[in-house]
Amino acid sequence: MLRVFKFGGALLSSAENLKHLYAVITEFSCQPMVVVVSAIGKTTNALENLLRLKIKNDPALPSEYFNLKSFHLNLIRELKMSGEEELMPAVENIFRDLWDSLHDEYGDYYEAYDSIVSYGEKISSLIVSTYLRSRKEVVREIPAGEIIKTDSNFTNASVIWNLTEKNVKEKILPAINNHELVVTQGFLGADCNGKTTTLGREGSDFTAAVLANVLDATEIIIWKDVPGIMNADPKKFKNAVKLEKLSYHEAIELAFYGAKVVHPKTIQPLKDKKIPLQVRYFFKPFISPTVISEDGSEDEKIHKIIIKENQVLLSLSSKNLDFIAENHLSEIFKTLTDNKVHVNVMQNSAVSFSVSFDFDEIKLESVINELKDNFFIKYNKDLQLLTLRHYTPSLIEKFISGKTVFLEQKNRTTVQMLLK
């Protein structure tokens, strides 16, 4: 029986939580086990900010860098563990490498992004593995870049499965056979030139699924700070209810529409091998989890509400008054792809095309600059994308009451609306 555990960054953000992580691993102890960790707390956000500050030559860069460094060093001190004397200088060295990386030359912004944000997982895996060793666990920390091989599509790299499978069998299986607990980083990989890549924001779930697939794991458990997968964000909806079970298909649909279920790429590798995924409550590990499997018997019983804030609606029409045809769409999609824009919803008419995506000032500006010569462009910011799955007319009316609807799309199971 082999399990893959994945722990998100919020669960690693304090000494108390890290001690609880050890308790969870002990309580669910089974050999072999692979543990996948994310960056601690809001570290990825902080690293993204460091990159922005560097690009803008902002004088706040050093102070923000030292704030992030101090956060991690203080966390280590609070753990009061054996091995601290070796861990502290090792983390100091990683931060020195980070500072050097912030001043390196890169091929483009996206390569720089992957290099910089990768330091979050590198630090967290070192801290977690050292802490587990201090509790007498036999641990093998294996860098994700030595396992997960990808193409060079920085920020959203695709896994090269045959090379990844080879690496897993050469590096993880010997540790498992030696009864070691394997710790590795989520979200990260490396291309064939050895350059660091990332698998897409929140991609640690996907890392765990890739490893589970290759290792033929019995199950994968994603630990969260909520009781399971909810039908709506419990921070926004007090009456949100837990979903006891979901089919692979329903989970893929919800992830596609932006639900904080699991990373969108996570489900397919598990579905291929029929590996069940449990989403368990980190702070009460023995309450019933949400189980994602082939069972779709409850998919349509409860409606699901997904809200994505901070959306942009970009609308384009041809300057020569042509219909929006294949040649126009080809140009538009190439521009979106080149700028790493993930489309959340799109709609076209005879003379216009509209697309919505998460607001990113750099990406929006670049897209507009590349398309403005051939298209009239207008856009709206600060919109909300609402997705209702297994909706009712009364549910739709409840959400649109008193709001302006900028765009609506509807099929038999799902309705999406851009609102303000």
SULBEL-V226908 format. One record per helix or strand of 3 or more residues. SS is the DSSP state (H for helix, E for strand). FROM is the first residue (numbers start at 1). LEN is the number of residues. If there is no record, write none. Layout:
BEGIN
SS:FROM:LEN, SS:FROM:LEN
END
This chain:
BEGIN
E:3:5, H:9:4, H:15:13, E:33:5, H:43:13, H:61:19, H:84:19, H:109:26, E:139:3, H:144:3, H:161:17, E:181:5, E:188:3, E:196:3, H:204:12, E:219:6, E:245:3, H:248:9, H:266:8, E:276:6, H:282:3, E:290:4, E:304:15, H:326:13, E:345:4, E:353:6, H:361:11, E:375:15, H:393:8, E:405:6, E:414:6
END
